């Protein structure tokens, strides 16, 4: 007579639960919205912006997340999590420069003090927009900012 091993019910249920969770995670993973890598340059009055932040903020209220990158020596590349979500976005560019005392002034400033120098039409009151169409490959978008 051959006896078969029968695991305890608790072990069977645990294994079944772990298998179901693994299958659900693999089959229904939410990959989020379609995204596109966006690269380009940012200049201000004809010169590359040395350092700035660029943000792509969705215009329509939705679950689509904001995307952004650091501008370094006038160039940027938004590729984190696959890039900028498909759709229309307002673009905000913020750049700061160190505040230095005026020549001949005796005022002492915090060495970390800085001030924004790009006009608000490029950040707080941005007029910049981009539409990323579905199915796009990498997009290049340059910004030539002026006063």
C-alpha positions in Angstrom: 0.0 0.0 0.0 1.4 3.3 -1.1 0.8 6.3 1.1 0.8 9.8 -0.5 2.0 12.8 1.4 -0.7 15.4 1.9 0.6 18.8 3.1 -1.4 20.6 5.7 -4.2 22.8 4.4 -2.3 25.9 5.7 0.7 25.2 3.4 -1.6 24.6 0.4 -3.5 27.8 0.9 -0.3 29.8 1.5 1.3 28.5 -1.7 -1.9 29.2 -3.7 -2.1 32.7 -2.3 1.6 33.4 -3.3 1.0 32.0 -6.8 -2.1 34.2 -7.3 -0.2 37.3 -6.1 2.7 36.6 -8.4 0.4 36.0 -11.4 -1.6 39.2 -10.7 1.6 41.3 -10.4 3.0 39.9 -13.6 -0.3 40.2 -15.6 -1.8 43.4 -14.4 1.2 45.6 -13.8 0.2 49.3 -14.2 2.9 50.7 -16.5 1.3 54.2 -16.4 0.9 56.5 -19.3 2.8 56.3 -22.6 6.0 58.4 -22.3 8.5 59.9 -24.7 12.1 61.0 -24.1 12.5 64.8 -24.7 15.9 66.4 -25.1 17.0 69.9 -26.1 18.8 73.1 -25.3 17.9 76.1 -23.2 19.5 79.5 -24.0 18.8 82.9 -22.5 19.6 86.0 -24.5 21.7 83.8 -26.8 23.8 82.1 -24.2 23.4 78.5 -22.8 21.8 78.5 -19.4 24.5 77.1 -17.1 22.1 75.4 -14.6 18.3 75.2 -14.3 15.3 73.0 -13.7 12.8 72.2 -16.5 9.4 70.8 -15.7 6.7 69.5 -18.0 3.4 70.1 -16.2 0.2 68.5 -17.6 -2.3 71.1 -18.7 -5.4 68.9 -18.1 -6.1 67.8 -14.6 -5.5 64.1 -14.7 -3.5 61.4 -13.2 -0.7 62.0 -15.7 2.4 62.9 -13.7 4.7 65.9 -14.1 8.1 65.2 -15.6 11.4 67.1 -15.5 15.1 67.3 -15.6 18.1 69.4 -14.7 19.5 71.7 -17.4 23.3 71.6 -17.4 25.4 73.8 -19.7 22.4 74.6 -21.7 21.2 71.0 -22.4 18.6 68.7 -20.9 17.2 65.2 -21.3 14.0 64.0 -19.7 14.2 60.3 -19.6 13.4 59.3 -16.1 10.6 56.6 -16.1 10.6 56.8 -19.9 10.3 60.5 -20.3 7.4 63.0 -20.6 3.9 61.5 -20.6 1.9 61.8 -23.9 -0.3 64.9 -23.9 -0.1 68.7 -23.7 2.1 70.3 -21.0 3.1 73.7 -19.8 6.9 74.1 -19.5 8.4 75.8 -16.5 12.1 76.7 -16.5 13.7 78.0 -13.3 17.3 79.3 -13.1 19.0 81.0 -10.2 22.3 82.8 -9.9 24.3 83.6 -6.9 23.8 87.0 -5.3 27.0 89.0 -4.9 27.4 92.3 -3.0 27.6 95.4 -5.2 31.1 96.6 -5.7 32.2 98.9 -2.8 29.3 97.7 -0.6 30.0 96.5 2.9 26.9 94.3 3.1 27.5 90.7 3.9 25.4 88.1 2.2 24.8 84.4 2.9 27.2 82.6 0.6 24.3 80.4 -0.5 22.0 83.3 -1.4 20.6 83.2 -4.9 17.9 84.8 -7.0 15.9 83.8 -10.0 16.9 85.5 -13.2 14.6 84.2 -15.9 11.4 86.2 -16.6 8.3 84.8 -15.0 6.8 84.2 -18.4 9.1 81.1 -18.5 8.2 79.7 -15.0 5.5 81.0 -12.7 3.5 82.6 -15.5 4.8 80.3 -18.2 3.7 80.8 -21.8 5.6 77.7 -23.0 3.8 74.6 -24.1 4.4 71.3 -25.9 2.2 68.6 -27.1 3.6 65.0 -27.1 1.6 62.9 -29.5 1.1 59.2 -28.9 3.5 56.9 -30.7 6.3 59.5 -30.8 9.9 58.6 -30.7 12.5 60.8 -29.0 11.6 64.5 -29.4 14.0 67.4 -29.5 12.6 70.7 -28.1 14.9 73.8 -27.9 14.1 76.9 -25.9 15.6 80.2 -26.9 14.6 82.5 -24.1 14.8 86.3 -24.2 13.9 89.2 -22.0 
